[in-house]
Amino acid sequence: MSKERPSESCATKKYVFRQLTATVIVVAVVGVLSPSSWSASAPTKVTIHVPSKRLSIMPYYFGKDKGFFGSEQIEPQLVMMAPPTAIAALVGGELDFSSTTGAATSAIMRGLPLRRFFYVQAEPSHALIAQPEIKSIQELAGKVIGVTSLTDAVGMSTTMILRGNNIDLSRTTLLAMGVTDNTLKAFATRKIAATLLAPPYSEELEAKGYNKLAEARTYAPLSFIGLVVSLEAVKKSPHKAQGVVAALYRTMLYLHSPANRNEVIQYIARYHNIDLPLAEKAFSAQMLSYSKDGTKPRKLVEREIEIYRETLKIAKQFTPDDLEDMSFLRKVQESGTQER
């Protein structure tokens, strides 16, 4: 029997080892560089400003928990702050997106390079809620009313309600509270006489004996919640805007489907730690204002522009095209993105 020479055996083993090592390296590199494996393991992180956890903003949380953002390879970081602060951060590049369309509108009309890309709400769902002893809007004359900001949709809507009821604005104080949590605390400690609140807060307070004096949609069709983007940011990273718009679109389709109603109501009950009947009542109220497809009727946007120009005393003319860019949403719709 012939024996393999030691030198040949050693050389063969070294050759095989080198070949195996090279194969492993190639496989590893291909795995890292492969777009599918890379995107699946590393979703794009985006920071999105939210003003509170009211139901108008709930689609962001629901879409995140339901996986709609994840399926678009987007990992949203929801950051709560006052709307004016958020707009400054958005313009400064410290945020990717803001959900507050109201404060953004004021900023756009003052020349800042922002646009609305999506409407979560087509109309407001807020209601003016007052302390138990206040039975009418006229009784708010001379009182302090809490708002998140003077120039966002909450502040603007409050002003329109007061004007619509012939209240002398010079005798009434609108106090900017920043975020809804601050407003609720001020309301509970009676530092303010009334405030504008969205579901479920308005329903919760009504159940406790506070009075609903008016609904914002009756006086002003202002936009509260949507998606606002810096033009510079979207130019640099259009895929972020495309992913977030697609996720929101899928979320809104899911929320509007009657087949998902019970699931959504149960989610709201957990989300706000309220009982199911109250969650259902709040959801029914909120559904009246949700956009069905991320858009808002042009006539309502035109009326909104009139209100902002009048309130902010802006002479320059604006059209809906100056406020919004719906091209990304159209791409999503045209690509056949739908509820899965």
MARKOL-819070 format. One record per residue: x, y, z of N, C-alpha, C, O, CB in turn. Coordinates in steps of 0.05 Angstrom, whole numbers, plus 5000, padded with zeros to 4 digits. Atoms other than C-alpha are relative to their C-alpha. Glycine has a CB too. Example, Ala and Ser with C-alpha at 12.3 -4.5 7.8 and 13.67 -1.06 7.14 Angstrom:
2
501849765000524649105156501850245000503950245013498050015025;498449764999527349795143498550225014499550445018500950094971;
This chain:
340
501749765000500050005000501850255000503650275016498150005025;498449755002502850674980499150205021496750215028499950124972;500649794980503151235031500350284988502150334972501849975025;499949725010501651975017502450135013502850115037497450155006;497749864989507852385024499250235018497350375011501950094977;500749794981507752865083499850274987498050434994502050015023;500049735012509353465040497550054983496350274984502550044982;502449985016503553324992497550035017495750195012499749764981;502349984982498653215049499850275013497650395015500249795022;500049734987500653865083499250214980497650394987502850065011;500749805020500154255019497149994993495850204989501749964975;502850035007493353965003498250135022496350265016499349714997;501649894978490654145072500150315001498150435006501049895027;499849715000493254855067498350124978497150334981503050094997;501649915022490054934999497050005006495650195000500649834975;502850024993483354685023499250205021497050325019499449725011;500649804979483655135084499750284988497950434996502350005022;500149735012485155745041497450034984496150244984502450044982;502449995016479355574995497550035017495750195011499749754983;502349974981474455485053499950275012497750395014500249785022;499949744988476756125085499050224981497450394988502850075010;500849805020475856515021497049984995495750194991501549954973;502950045005468856215011498450135023496450265018499349704998;501449884976466756415082500050304998497950435004501349905026;499849715002469257125071498150114979496850314984502950084995;501749915022465657195005497149995008495650185003500449834975;502850034991459156935034499350225020497150335019499549725013;500549804979459757405094499750284987497950434994502350015020;500149745013461158005049497550044984496250254985502550054982;502549995016455457845002497650045018495850195011499749754983;502349974982450757775061499850285011497650385014500349815023;500149734990452758455088499150204979497650384985502850085011;500649815021452358805021497349964987496350134973502149994980;502650065013445858474999497950205010497450215034499149715006;502149804992440359014999497849885017496950005036498850134976;502250134985435058525023500749945028499249995047499149754985;499350074973438858275083500750255016500250265040502449815000;499249764985441558965100497550155009497350235033501750194981;502449854992434659305099498449855020497149975038498350054975;501550154981431558735137501150025028499650015047499849714991;498850004973436558775193500450295010500850325034502749864999;499549734991437359535195497950194988498550334968502850094991;502049805009430859935186501050285005502650335022497349955014;499249724998431660675177498650145024496150145025499350164974;501149874977430661055242499250294993500850434980502050005024;500949735005426561695237498850125026497649975042498050024977;501149874977424662195291497550164991497750324973502150195014;502549875007417462445289498950145025498550015046497949794989;501249854977414662985334497049945002495649934982500450314996;502850034994407962855367499350195023500950225041499249705007;500649814979404363375410498849885025498850005046498150204989;501350134977400762875456499449714992500449624972497450155008;500850285007397762175458497049994996495749784999500849815023;502950005005390662395441499449824975501249744961499050294995;500750195021386761975391500750114972501049954953497149955001;499349895026388262445333502949914992503549894968499850305000;497350085006395562235339500349695002502449584995502050135020;499950294996393961505355500949844975502249644979497349905008;499150155022395061265283503049954998503949754989499150134974;497050044999402561375292500749775019502449605012501450265009;499450214980402660925354498949734990500249534992498950075027;501350255010397860415324501649894977502149654976497150064992;498550095023401660385259502749885007503649684995500450224980;497450114990408160275296499649735013501049545007501350205020;500550254985405259735342499049784981499649544985498050045022;501150195018401659395284502149904979501649704966497650124985;497950085018408059355243499950134973501450054955499949714997;500249875026405959805185502550164993503350174970497650184999;497549865005412160235194502349814995503949854977500750195023;497950205003416659635202500049874972502149824961499749795020;500150125026414159335137501050184978501650094956497149914994;498949805019416459975102502950065007504150254996498450255000;497249974991423359895135500450275014502550405010501949974977;499849754985421960505179499749945030497849805038497850204990;500250034971423260525254499450285012501350435016502649875012;500649734991419561135281500650045030500049875047497150074996;499549924973421961475344498150245006498650464995503050085006;502049804996415961875370500850185024501150085046497249885005;498949814980418262495408497950215007496950344989502650134990;502149804992413362925448501350265008503150275025498349885023;499149734992414563675452498050204990496150134975502850064987;501949795008410964335443500350064970502550054960500650265017;499949955029409164495371502050214990503550154971497350074990;498049815009413265135364502849905002504549954984499750265015;497350114997419364785391500649794979502849774968500349875028;499750215020418264205343500550124972502150024957497549824999;499649875026417764665283502850114997504050094976497950224995;497349905000424264995301502049784997504049804982500650165026;498250235002427564315309499949884972501949784962499249795021;500350115027424764085242501550174980502950064963497049994993;498649835018427464685206503049985004504650004985499150305003;497150024993434164605242501249724994503649684998500450065028;499050265007434763875220500249815024501549605021502650034987;499850184977434063585290497749805002497849615017500050175025;502250195003427563235272499749934971500350094953497350125012;500550085028425762845210497250104991496850194968500249704997;502749945007418262985213498650125024499450095047498449764990;501849914979412863345253497249914992496549904968500150315005;502750085006405663125259498150245003495750214998499149775019;501849774994402963815277499850184975501650354970501050165024;500449855025400164125213499350295006499850474990497949874983;500849734993397464735249502350195004502450404990498450005025;497749834996403965035275501750024975502950224970501749895023;498550005025407164835209498950204980500350334965500149734987;501349825018402065245171500850295006501450454987496949975001;499149734992403765875210502950044991503650264981499850035031;497249985008411165735196500350034970501950194960501649765010;499949995030410065625121499250284991500450394973498149794987;500949735008406266285116501950225007501850444998497350055012;497949814993412166625148502549954985504650074991500549995031;497750045018416866355096501849765006503849734992501650235001;498250234994419765725127499549774980497249734972499549905029;500250205022421165155077498949735010500449535012502749954988;501350244991416164635102497649944982496650114968499150035029;502450075015410564245069498549785014499649615028500749914971;501650234991404763795089500249784979499849824955497050095004;499850235018405663105060497749805003497249624986502649865004;502150194994399762735091498250125021499050265039501249735011;502049914980393362885129498949755015497749585003497650154986;501250214983391562425187497150095006495349935007501649965027;502649884995385662895201499250184976500850344967499950155026;501049815020381463235148498550235013498350455002498149854980;501449794984377563625201500849965029501749755037496949974996;499350024971378663775275498049835015495649815008500150285012;501750164982375863315329499850135027498450035045501049715002;499949874974377163795386497350135009495750204992502150215000;502449874989371764065432500950205022502950155036497949805011;499449804979371864675478498649905026496249895027499050294992;501050114974371164395549500450205022502650325024501449735006;499849804978369764845609499549885027498549665030498050224995;500450094972369664785684497049975005495450094992501250225020;502850074995363064515713498150235004495850224996499849825023;501749774994360465195734499550184976497850354976501150165022;500349845024361265495664498249864980498949644971502850064988;502150135017355165345622499950104971498649974955497350035013;500249885027356165785560502650134993504250195010497750204999;497549885010361566075517500150295009502350405014500149994969;500049724991359366785538501250035027502350245034497250105000;498949994973361566615609503049995000504250025021498849785017;497050015002368766555584501250284998503650304999500849824977;499049735002369367305576501550075025500550045047497750204995;498449934977374967545621501449775013502849815033498350145020;498850244988377266835635502649924986503350034965498049764999;497650115012383766455621499449734987498349554999502349975022;500550245015383465915567502649884992504450014982498250054976;497550135006388965405558500149904971498149784962500449775019;499550105027391765245489502849894999504549965016499550224977;497250105002397964865466501850224990504150255000500149764982;498549785011400365455425498150214989495950144981502049904978;501749795010397566125403499649984970497550074959501050275007;500149995030399066005329499849724988500149694964502550134990;500650275012397665255321497049974996495550165002501249775018;502850045006390964955303498250025025495950105023499549734987;501549984975388764925376499550295007497350375013501549865024;500349714994390165665388498250144980496550304987502750135000;501649885021387065855321497149935003495350105000501149924973;502750094997380865435332498650135024496350215022499849705002;501049874976379865725401499250294994497150395002502049995024;500549735008380366425373497550024983495850204986502450124985;502350005018375266265319497449955015495350075008500349794978;502450064984370265975370499250255015496950325017500649765019;500649764984370866595413498950234982496950364989502550105015;501049805019370067065353497249944991495550124988502050034977;502650085010364166665328497850045020495450045013500149724992;502049954980360666795394500350295012499350345034500349805023;499849714994362467545397501350055027500550235042497250125000;498549954976367267475455502350194995503750164975501149735012;497949805003371968065464502749875006503249815030499550255019;497450144996378867755454501950165017503750045030501249944973;498249844983382268335489499449965029501150035046499650304993;500750054972378668135553500449705008500049635031497250085006;499750284995380267395547502949924995504150004975498149834982;497250085002387067085558500349714990499249525001501450025027;499350275010389566495516502849945010504850085004499949994969;497450074987395166165556501249764986500049544986499549945030;498650215014400165745516501249805021502849885038502250114982;499250214981401265085554502249814990503349665005497649855009;497950175012406064735506498949734991498749694967502149965020;501050275006403364025509497549955015496850085035502249785006;502650064988396663715526500249925029498450005045498749784984;499750084972399163415591500150245019498950245040502649845004;499949764983400664115618497250135001496450235022502050204988;502749895001393764345596498149855019496649975034498849994972;501750174983390363765632500650065030498850075046500449704994;499249944972394263915696498950275009497950315031503049995004;501049734994392464655693496950005003495850155019500850204978;502950024999385164475681499149875026497249965039498949844976;500750154975384963985740500550185024499050155044501749755002;499449834978387964515786498650274998499150455014503050045003;501749765004383065045760501650254994500750475000498350045024;498549765008388565505734498950114974499550344967503049924997;501349915024384665545669497049945001496249745014501349874975;502950034999377165615658499149804979497049674983498650264996;500850175022376865225593502449934983504550064985497850144983;497950075019381064885540498849844977496649734979502249845015;500950155023380464555472501449735001503949715001500750154973;498950284998381363795476498849824980496549854971499449905029;500950205019380863205430499249755015499849725039502349934979;500550264987378162505444502649865006504649894992498249834981;502250064982378662145490499850195024498050165041500349725010;500049824977380262715538497450155003496350185025502350204997;502549854999373963105520497849825011496249915027499250114973;502150194990369562485532500449945029498549915044500049754983;499450064971373062325598499150235018497950185039503149955003;500749774983372063025625496950055000495850125021501450254990;503049985000364763055602498849805020496949875034499049944972;501050214982363562405641500450085029499049985046501349734994;499449924973366462745702498550265008498850365030503050055004;501649774994361663335698500950274988499750474993499950035029;499249755013365463845657498250044975497049854966503149984991;501949945021361664195601501350044973503350184970498550265008;499149955028362664155526498450244989495950244988499549744982;501349755009361264855499499850024970498050154959501550245011;500049975030362964785425501949794988503749695001500850284992;498250175015366164345373501550174979500350334965498549774986;498349835017371964635333499249984971499350184956502949915002;500750035028369564355266497750184991497550244967499349714994;502249825006363464805270501050274992499750424976498050025023;499049735004367765425268502350024981502750234968500750125027;497649985016374165265231501049724991501649555008502250155015;499150265010376164675186503049985000504249924979498949944972;497150004999383364705209501249725002500049535012501050175023;498550254999388464145202501649995026503050185033501849964976;498550034975391263885268502349814997504649875004498149915022;498050215001394963245254500449894972498449844957499249775019;499350115026398562995192502949935000504049825019499350204977;497150045003405662945167501250254987500450324965500749744984;498749765010410063555158503049944996504349815013499650245019;497250065008416963525124501450264993500350444981500149804977;498349795009422664005114500849944971501549724965502550045018;499350045028423964105039502949914997503549754979499550264984;497150085002431464045050500349715009501949574996501750195018;499750274991430663405089499049794980500249594976498549965027;501150195019426263075038501749984974501749784961497150074993;498250015023431063264983502449825005503349684987501050294993;497750174993436762915020499249715004500749534996501250115026;500850274994432862305042497149954992495349925009500449935030;502850045009426562204999498849735009496449715012499850034971;501050264992426161475020498750005027496949845033502249794999;501349984974424461675091497150094998495349985009501650195018;502849895003418462085070498349794986496049764994500150264983;501550205014416261545022499149775019496849685017501649884977;500650214981416561015077497950085020496149925026502549915013;501949914979412861425129497350044988495349975000501150265013;502649955013407461635080498649734994496249704999500450164974;501150275006406460905058498949875026496849755025502149824987;500950124975405960675131497550135010495750005020502250025021;502449864991400961215149497649944983495349914993500550315000;502250065019396761065087498949735007496449705009501050004971;500950274992396360325106498650015027496649875030502349815000;501249984973394760515178497150114998495350005010501750175018;502649885002388960965158498049824986495649814994500250274985;501850195013386060445111499149795021496749715021501449864976;500750214980386259935168498150115021496249975028502649905014;501849884980382960405218497250044990495350025005501250275010;502749955012377260555170498549754993496149764987500450184976;501450245007375659835156498249915023499149875045502149784994;501950094980369359615194500849735013500249685036497249974989;499150264990372458925201502050025023502349835039501249834978;497949964980377859215247499050175024500650225042502450124988;501049814980373359645291500449905029501450055045497050064995;499750114972373259195353502949995008503550065031498749725002;497150014993380759095350501050285007502550325026501649884977;499049734995381959845346498950115026500350255041499150184977;501249904975377160005403501449875024501950015044496949935001;498550134978380659495447502850125003503850155025500249694995;497349874999387359805428499850275014501550345031501150044972;500449744988384660495448499649985030500750145046497650154987;500450044971382260235515502649945014503050055036498049765004;497450054987389259965530501850254998503250315016501349764986;498349775006392660565499499650235020501550375028499550104971;500649784981389061055545499149905027498450075045497850174988;500850114974387360585602497250095008496750195030502050085022;502849934995379860715596498349764994499249574981499250254982;501850235005373860255594499149994971499250194957497650005019;500850045028371159975529497850194990498050294968499249724996;502149815009364660395526501150284994500350414975497850015020;498949745004368661035534501950004975501950194960501550105025;498350025023373760795483498450004974499250134954501749745001;501750015024368260655433498850274994498750364971497749795003;501149735004365061335444502150194989501650354971498850115026;497849835009371761685435500849944972501350124956502449975019;499350085027373361285373498050094979498750194958500449704998;502149915018366661445341500250304995499850394973497249945012;499749715003367862185354502450074983502450254966500350145027;497649955015374862155326499849924971500950064954502449855013;500250095027372961775264498750214982499150204957498349754999;501349795016368862375241502150194987501550324967498150165017;498049825009375362755231502349874985503850004970501150165022;497850145014380162225205499750024970497649994959500149715009;500050015029382162285133499949704992501149535004502650144988;500350285009380361655094502449914984503049674983497549964984;497950085018386261675047502550185001504150184983499049994972;497749824997391262195073499750274986501650434986502449864989;500449745014388262775034498050175015496750085035499049954971;501949824988384063375052498750154976500150244958501250205020;501349855022378763705006501350284995501750425014497050025005;498649745006381864304970498450245011499750435020500350024970;501649774990376064764990500550045029500650275038497149954994;499449974971377464625063502750115005503150275024499749735014;497349894997384864775054499950304993501350465006502049854982;500349725008382965425019498850175023499650395028498450034974;501249864977378465615077502050035023502150235037497449865009;497950004979384065435125502050234996502850375014501449735002;498149795007388765905089498850285006500250455017500749994970;501349754994383766475096500150065030500650285038497150004990;500049974971383266355171502850085010503050265027499049755014;497349944991390766355181500950284991502150435006502049794989;499249735010391866975137498650225016499950425023499350034970;501549804985386467355174501050025029501550245039497049945000;499250004972388667145244502950105003503550255022499849725011;497249924998396167245231500650264986502850364987501849784989;499749745015394967875189502149984979504050144978500650235020;498150045022398767615129498850094974496650004967500849704999;501149895025397767995065500549824976498949824957501350284995;499350175023401067495018497949794994496849685013502749875005;501950205008396567044979501349725000503749694993498950064972;499050285000397266284986497949824988495549884988500649905030;501850205011394265684951500749745015502849725028500349974969;499450264988393864954976502749894990504049755005497849814994;497550105011399864804931502450125015504650015014500250064971;497849884985404065274974500349875028502449905040499450305004;500050124974402364875036500649704999501849595018497350045014;499850295000402364155013501449894975501450024954497249885002;498850155022405963654969499049715002500049565019503250025000;501250274998401863024957501149814980500049594976497050034996;498850175020406462724905500849735011500649524998502350144987;499250264988409162194952497649825006497749585002501650065026;502450164995402161984972498949894974498049664973497950185014;501050105026400161934899501649764991500649574979500150224979;498250235007406161474887499249755015499149535003502950075005;500850234984403961034944497449884989497149644986499750085030;502650095010396861004918500249864973499049664968498150234998;499750115027399060864847501549745000501149574982501550204982;498450254999403860314868498349775010499249545011502450045018;501750224991397959924895500249935029499349725038500449764984;499850054972399759984969497249995012495650175008501750225014;502750034988393659735007500249835025502349725032498149874980;500150164976391559395070500649714995499549594976497250025014;499250295004394758705077498749835021499149595021503149975001;
